[in-house]
Amino acid sequence: MKQISKSMRWLAVMLAVAVLATSCASTTLINSIPSGAKVYIDGEPAGTTPLAYSDQKIVGSSTEVKLKKEGYEDHNVIITRDEEVDVGALIAGILFYVPFLWVMKYKPSHTYELTPVR
């Protein structure tokens, strides 16, 4: 009987750690029209659109996103981690008394239309 009890505790701890770890990250898909634009996150090259961007920043943190494509004007935006409530982080905060630093997340996707250079 003790073996089952230890196994259940271990499983509960591992589940809690998994919930807390995944609740901290937020992911968004960065798209452009037309696609294939180079993406710079906080000034660093990150890839081309469509690009899945993920971070573990806390609520209210801002991220600078720049899209560049030949023949189009550069497009600069700031995405802020306060666009949607992260239910997983909210539940983890309530159950485990963790500070609510990650209860907000990015929208699932951001799409930006690039303007052709004239």
Order of alpha helices (4+ residues) and beta strands (2+ residues): alpha-beta-beta-beta-beta-beta-beta-beta-alpha-beta-beta
